[in-house]
Amino acid sequence: MSTASNTLAQLLPATRAGDTEAMERLLALARPDIRRYALRHCAATTATDDVVQEALIIVYRRVGALREVAAFGGWVVRIVQRLCMRPALAWLRGEPLAQVEDALAWSHRPDHELRHDLALAIDSLPPLYREALLLRDFEELTIEEMAQRLSTTREAAKSRLHRARSLVREYLVPSPPG
């Protein structure tokens, strides 16, 4: 580990100075750790290879802002965690943030619990709705692409997606008893 730290201590200043070879070595050094973090944090909610690739791109673009060598590992872990959560929470796009913040079910929950609950919620969907949700929020297809893949109309695809998101919300944030 100290060899990696020494290497990071040498590579970070060089990458900030624009040394492309140092950047390539830094990305090669970081890749196995990023992959390990992605395997641990993403579970079944995200394609690991996609997360690794996106994390490497973010490291490439933003490493210049990192000033402390010791912060590199934690910074990379946070990047991976955010990337793993992004598609898992995509269904919230249409819901006002205040409603989510006010829900007691969301307060003070660790990320791994949220990911687990979301995976269970998605797994509980009828196949028709699960497929629509996965195509739109995980594969990020357009409504038109989704409709084509589902062999249905645009309106039917939107309806399935809306129903899928509603069912996931109900699963994750149940309504208070009557």
Secondary structure, DSSP 8 states (H G I E B T S, - for coil): -HHHHHHHHHHHHHHHTT-HHHHHHHHHHHHHHHHHHHHHHHTTSS-HHHHHHHHHHHHHHHGGG---GGGHHHHHHHHHHHHHHHHHTGGGGGS-HHHHHH-GGGTT--HHHHHHHHHHHHHHS-HHHHHHHIIIIIS---HHHHHHHHTS-HHHHHHHHHHHHHHHHHHHS-----
